[in-house]
């Protein structure tokens, strides 16, 4: 009788172990399928936006004097897709520039979450249109940065951007909801004399 109970316990344990292994394998298989689906979607979107995606720039390089306050346009261009929002992250060197303020341009209805973080050396802000609007196409100044030059030398402002990453600079459009169509982000060189 004791042997029979021991056999039943061992068989039950083995069945439980097999069921657990199968469940883990199925879960990992689903995770892998989801990752593959996301990767395929990124490939599809990248093909759609190739040479047609949105572009961020700052305008022309600037030469300024120490203690001079000057403006830097944040320019968004999207010739084909209807832009209805953007998250912007910009890196800068606070040893050369003091960011005084970031102002909304005239295109977007909402300007939110502006942050000037000297410690992390970056600016953060988001812009969005009202939900009932289709979005804009073309090129526009979506925000203006006011800065003060602190010391002589050459410095740069750069968009923090990685393709298909919605956790940094990204552009949302009504044509492809939930997708980032930002294809290019140009930096700006500033010379302080």
C-alpha positions in Angstrom: 0.0 0.0 0.0 2.8 2.4 0.9 4.6 1.6 -2.4 1.4 2.3 -4.3 1.0 5.7 -2.6 4.6 6.5 -3.3 4.1 5.6 -7.0 0.9 7.7 -7.2 2.8 10.7 -5.6 5.7 10.3 -8.0 3.4 10.0 -11.1 1.4 13.1 -9.9 4.6 15.0 -9.4 5.9 14.0 -12.9 2.5 14.9 -14.5 2.6 18.3 -12.7 6.2 18.9 -13.9 5.3 18.0 -17.5 2.2 20.3 -17.4 4.4 23.1 -16.0 7.0 22.7 -18.7 4.4 22.7 -21.5 2.8 25.8 -20.0 6.1 27.6 -19.8 6.9 26.6 -23.4 3.6 27.8 -24.7 4.0 31.1 -22.8 7.5 31.6 -24.3 6.2 30.7 -27.7 3.5 33.3 -27.5 6.0 35.9 -26.3 8.2 35.1 -29.2 5.3 35.3 -31.6 4.4 38.7 -30.2 8.0 39.9 -30.6 8.1 38.7 -34.2 4.7 40.4 -34.9 6.1 43.7 -33.4 9.3 43.3 -35.5 7.3 42.6 -38.6 5.1 45.7 -37.9 8.3 47.8 -37.5 9.6 46.5 -40.9 6.2 47.3 -42.6 6.1 50.8 -41.1 9.7 51.5 -42.0 9.0 50.5 -45.6 5.9 52.7 -45.7 7.8 55.8 -44.4 11.0 55.2 -46.2 12.0 58.6 -47.8 8.5 59.9 -46.8 8.7 60.0 -43.0 8.8 63.0 -40.7 12.0 65.0 -40.1 13.0 67.1 -37.1 15.5 69.9 -37.5 16.6 73.2 -35.9 17.2 75.5 -38.9 20.7 76.8 -39.7 23.8 76.7 -37.6 24.2 79.8 -35.4 27.0 82.0 -34.1 26.2 84.0 -31.0 28.1 86.0 -28.3 28.6 85.2 -24.7 25.5 86.3 -22.6 23.4 86.7 -25.7 19.9 85.4 -25.6 18.8 83.8 -28.9 16.0 81.6 -30.2 16.3 78.1 -31.7 13.3 76.9 -33.9 12.2 73.3 -33.5 11.1 72.4 -37.0 9.0 69.4 -37.9 8.5 68.5 -41.6 6.1 65.8 -42.8 5.1 66.1 -46.5 2.9 63.1 -46.7 1.6 62.1 -43.3 -0.8 64.1 -41.2 1.0 64.9 -37.9 -1.2 65.1 -34.9 1.4 65.0 -32.1 5.1 64.6 -31.2 7.2 63.9 -28.2 10.6 65.8 -28.3 13.8 65.1 -26.4 16.8 67.2 -27.1 20.3 66.9 -25.6 22.4 69.9 -24.9 25.5 71.0 -22.9 24.6 73.2 -20.0 28.2 74.4 -19.7 27.7 76.3 -23.0 24.0 77.1 -23.0 21.4 78.1 -20.4 17.9 77.1 -21.6 15.6 80.0 -20.6 12.3 78.8 -21.9 10.5 76.5 -24.4 7.4 78.0 -26.1 4.7 76.3 -28.3 4.6 77.1 -31.9 1.4 77.9 -33.8 0.5 74.5 -35.2 -0.4 72.4 -32.1 -3.3 73.1 -29.7 -1.6 71.5 -26.7 1.9 72.0 -25.3 2.6 69.7 -22.4 5.3 68.3 -20.1 8.0 70.8 -20.9 11.0 70.1 -18.8 14.5 71.6 -18.8 16.8 69.1 -17.0 20.3 70.4 -16.7 21.5 67.4 -14.7 20.6 65.0 -17.5 21.4 67.6 -20.1 18.1 67.4 -22.0 14.9 69.2 -22.8 11.6 67.3 -23.0 8.2 68.5 -24.3 5.2 67.1 -26.1 2.8 68.8 -28.6 -0.6 67.5 -29.7 -3.6 68.6 -31.8 -7.2 68.3 -30.6 -8.6 64.8 -31.4 -11.1 66.1 -33.9 -8.3 67.5 -36.2 -6.7 65.5 -39.0 -3.2 66.9 -38.5 -0.9 69.0 -40.6 1.4 68.3 -43.5 4.3 70.5 -44.6 7.0 72.1 -42.5 6.4 74.2 -39.4 8.1 75.5 -36.3 6.4 73.5 -33.6 8.2 75.1 -30.7 10.9 77.8 -30.0 13.7 77.4 -27.5 15.1 80.5 -25.9 18.7 80.0 -24.8 21.6 82.1 -23.4 25.2 81.6 -24.4 27.4 81.0 -21.4 31.0 80.5 -22.6 33.0 80.5 -25.8 33.3 77.3 -27.9 31.3 75.1 -30.2 28.4 73.1 -28.9 25.4 71.2 -30.4 21.7 70.5 -29.8 20.7 67.0 -30.8 17.4 65.2 -31.0 17.5 62.1 -28.9 16.1 59.6 -31.4 16.2 55.9 -32.2 14.1 54.6 -35.0 11.0 52.7 -33.9 11.5 53.8 -30.2 8.5 55.7 -28.8 10.4 56.4 -25.6 12.4 59.3 -27.1 11.7 61.8 -29.9 8.8 60.5 -32.0 6.0 61.7 -34.3 2.4 60.5 -34.3 0.2 60.8 -37.4 -3.5 60.2 -38.0 -2.6 58.1 -41.1 -0.9 55.3 -39.0 -2.3 55.5 -35.5 0.1 54.3 -32.8 3.1 54.3 -35.1 6.2 56.5 -35.0 6.9 58.0 -38.4 10.0 60.0 -37.5 12.6 59.1 -40.1 15.3 61.7 -39.6 16.5 64.1 -36.9 19.2 66.7 -37.6 21.4 68.3 -35.0 22.3 72.0 -34.7 25.8 73.4 -34.2 26.1 76.6 -32.2 29.3 78.6 -32.0 29.7 80.9 -29.0 32.2 83.8 -29.4 
